[in-house]
Amino acid sequence: MRQVTVLGSCGAFPEPGRACSGFAVDWDGYRLVLDLGYATLPRLLRHWPDGAVDAVVITHEHPDHCIDLHGLFRMRLYGQPGGARLPLFCPPGVLDRLGGLEPDVDLHAVFDLHPLPGSYRVGPFDLTGLSLPHFVPNAGIRIEADGIALAYSGDTGPTPVLAELGRGVDLFIVEATDYDGETSRPTRNLLTSTEAGRWARRAGARRLMLTHFWPGNDRKAAVAAAQVEFDGAVLAAEEGLTLMLGTPDSG
């Protein structure tokens, strides 16, 4: 089984019944998590009831991408004491942010930290983290195995690095915040849906999944805007949605 499941799709804070950024990747029994924002941990446990995770990747330190990592830490520390440390791939600042919640406990007791950006062998994957522009250090993630690639932007402003990150991937998961006034800012840190489609086209991605929707935004309108720029399949991330990876009829 090779698939990715949406744990959360909102930016900033969750809408009712939804969660913030998070994705669960199943690959022939290997379990990889991409981001754990608000309200994603219960959904992860619904997807994997035993809570067993092989590795976690966090794109950056903003709480809508990392806060439920603290819940996973507590589950491991108190519910599964004495287990092997969990490989955690993230930029500087993530553990500092979480450490402020519980400064008297050592997060390294649970997590085996690997800094991003960087390149690693992670289970079956070649994992690459590339620096992308945001308010804090953010690493876009690319994972590849058996000739199949998936890429995820985390949060980012427009940059040619996106085309490199998503080059030829089966699925490109790209933030489409569509935050009012963002395009007029002198320094860009977020994308529009139209820009997400444009960078997916430049990358030559097979499929595009939009995510990180600002609460209240019209998701159908976001998909339509991206389709103007990208002629492949465009999907909106929806909690619980699962896509098969690398199969001709997936999506």
C-alpha positions in Angstrom: 0.0 0.0 0.0 1.5 3.3 -1.1 -0.7 6.3 -0.3 -1.0 9.7 1.4 -3.9 10.7 3.7 -4.8 14.2 4.6 -4.9 14.8 8.4 -5.5 18.5 8.1 -5.9 21.2 5.5 -6.4 24.6 7.2 -3.9 27.4 7.7 -3.5 29.4 10.9 -6.3 27.7 12.9 -8.9 25.0 12.2 -12.3 25.4 10.8 -15.1 23.4 12.5 -14.6 19.7 11.8 -11.2 20.3 10.3 -7.6 20.4 11.3 -4.5 22.3 10.4 -1.6 21.1 8.2 -0.8 17.4 8.4 -0.4 14.3 6.1 0.2 10.6 6.7 2.2 8.6 4.2 1.9 4.8 4.1 4.6 3.1 2.0 4.6 -0.7 2.1 4.2 -0.6 5.8 6.5 2.3 6.5 4.7 5.3 8.2 5.9 8.8 7.7 4.2 12.0 8.9 4.4 15.4 7.2 3.5 18.1 9.7 1.3 17.9 12.8 -0.7 21.1 13.2 -3.7 21.8 15.4 -6.1 18.8 15.8 -4.1 16.4 13.6 -3.0 14.0 16.3 -6.5 12.5 16.9 -6.9 12.1 13.1 -3.5 10.4 13.0 -4.6 8.0 15.7 -7.8 7.3 13.8 -5.7 6.4 10.8 -3.1 4.4 12.7 -4.9 3.3 15.9 -1.7 1.9 17.5 0.0 5.3 17.1 3.1 3.6 15.7 5.0 6.1 13.5 8.4 5.5 11.9 9.4 9.1 11.2 8.1 12.6 11.4 8.9 15.6 9.2 8.0 19.1 10.3 8.3 21.9 7.7 8.6 24.8 10.2 7.9 26.0 13.8 4.5 27.7 13.4 1.9 26.0 15.6 -0.5 25.3 12.8 2.2 22.9 11.5 3.9 21.5 14.6 1.8 21.9 17.8 0.4 18.3 17.9 4.0 17.0 17.8 3.9 17.8 21.5 0.9 15.5 21.9 2.8 12.7 20.1 5.8 13.5 22.4 3.7 13.0 25.5 2.2 9.8 24.1 5.6 8.4 23.5 7.1 9.6 26.8 4.3 8.6 29.1 2.3 6.0 27.1 5.2 4.1 25.5 8.2 4.6 27.8 11.5 3.1 27.0 10.9 2.8 23.2 13.4 3.7 20.5 13.7 7.4 19.8 11.5 8.7 16.9 13.4 10.2 13.9 12.4 13.8 13.6 13.4 15.9 10.6 12.8 19.7 11.0 14.4 23.1 10.7 15.8 25.0 13.7 13.2 26.4 16.0 10.7 23.5 16.1 12.0 21.9 19.3 12.6 25.3 20.8 9.0 26.2 20.2 7.7 23.0 21.7 10.2 23.1 24.6 8.5 26.3 25.8 5.4 24.3 26.5 7.3 21.9 28.9 10.7 23.2 29.7 11.3 20.7 32.5 11.2 17.7 30.1 13.9 16.8 27.5 12.3 16.4 24.1 15.4 14.6 22.9 14.4 11.7 25.2 11.8 10.9 22.6 13.0 12.5 19.3 16.2 11.7 17.3 16.7 15.1 15.7 17.9 15.5 12.1 18.1 19.2 10.9 16.6 20.5 7.7 17.4 21.7 5.1 19.3 18.6 4.1 19.2 15.2 2.5 18.7 11.8 4.2 17.8 8.2 3.7 14.6 7.6 5.7 13.2 4.1 5.6 12.5 3.4 1.9 12.7 7.1 1.0 15.4 9.5 -0.2 14.2 12.6 1.6 15.3 16.1 0.6 14.5 19.3 2.4 14.9 22.6 0.5 14.8 26.1 2.1 11.7 28.1 1.0 10.8 31.7 1.9 8.6 32.2 4.9 8.4 34.2 8.1 10.5 31.6 9.8 12.9 28.9 8.4 10.7 26.5 6.3 11.8 23.4 4.5 9.9 22.1 1.5 10.0 18.3 1.4 10.5 15.9 -1.4 10.4 12.1 -0.8 11.3 9.5 -3.5 11.2 5.7 -3.7 11.0 3.3 -6.6 10.9 6.1 -9.1 7.9 7.7 -7.5 8.1 11.2 -5.9 5.9 13.3 -3.7 6.6 16.9 -2.7 5.1 19.2 -0.1 5.8 22.9 0.2 5.0 23.6 3.8 4.4 27.4 3.8 6.2 29.5 1.2 6.3 32.6 -0.9 6.9 32.4 -4.7 10.4 31.1 -5.5 12.0 29.1 -8.4 13.0 26.5 -5.8 9.4 25.3 -5.9 10.0 24.1 -9.5 13.0 22.2 -8.3 11.2 20.7 -5.3 8.3 19.5 -7.4 10.2 18.4 -10.5 8.2 15.6 -12.2 6.5 14.4 -8.9 3.5 12.2 -8.9 1.8 14.5 -6.4 2.7 18.1 -5.5 1.1 19.3 -2.2 1.2 23.1 -2.3 0.0 25.7 0.1 -2.7 28.0 -1.3 -3.4 30.3 1.5 -5.0 33.1 -0.6 -4.5 35.5 2.3 -5.9 39.0 1.6 -3.2 41.5 0.8 -0.4 39.0 0.5 0.3 39.7 -3.2 1.0 43.4 -2.4 3.5 42.7 0.3 7.1 43.7 -0.5 8.3 40.4 0.8 6.2 37.3 -0.1 5.8 34.5 2.4 2.6 32.8 1.2 1.0 31.7 -2.1 -2.2 32.2 -3.9 -4.0 29.3 -5.6 -3.2 30.7 -9.0 0.5 30.7 -8.0 0.3 27.2 -6.7 -1.0 26.1 -10.1 1.7 28.0 -11.9 4.6 26.5 -9.9 3.1 23.0 -10.3 3.1 23.5 -14.0 6.6 24.8 -14.1 7.7 21.8 -12.0 6.0 19.4 -14.4 4.1 17.7 -11.6 1.5 15.1 -12.5 -1.1 16.1 -9.9 -1.6 19.1 -7.6 -3.2 19.1 -4.2 -3.9 22.5 -2.7 -3.8 22.9 1.1 -3.3 25.4 3.9 -6.6 27.2 3.1 -7.3 30.3 5.1 -10.4 29.6 7.2 -13.5 30.6 5.4 -12.0 30.6 1.9 -13.9 29.1 -1.0 -12.0 25.9 -1.8 -13.9 25.3 -5.1 -12.8 28.7 -6.2 -9.2 27.9 -5.2 -9.2 24.8 -7.3 -10.7 26.7 -10.3 -8.0 29.4 -10.0 -5.2 26.8 -9.9 -6.7 25.0 -13.0 -6.2 28.2 -15.0 -2.4 27.6 -14.7 -2.1 23.8 -14.3 -3.7 21.4 -16.7 -3.2 18.3 -14.6 -5.5 17.0 -11.9 -6.1 19.6 -9.2 -7.6 18.6 -5.8 -8.4 20.4 -2.6 -7.0 18.7 0.5 -9.9 17.4 2.6 -9.5 15.7 6.0 -9.6 12.0 5.5 -8.9 12.1 1.8 -6.5 9.3 0.7 -4.7 9.3 -2.6 -2.8 6.3 -4.0 0.8 7.1 -5.1 2.3 6.0 -8.4 -0.7 4.2 -9.9 -2.1 5.2 -13.3 -5.7 5.5 -12.0 -4.9 7.3 -8.7 -6.6 10.6 -7.9 
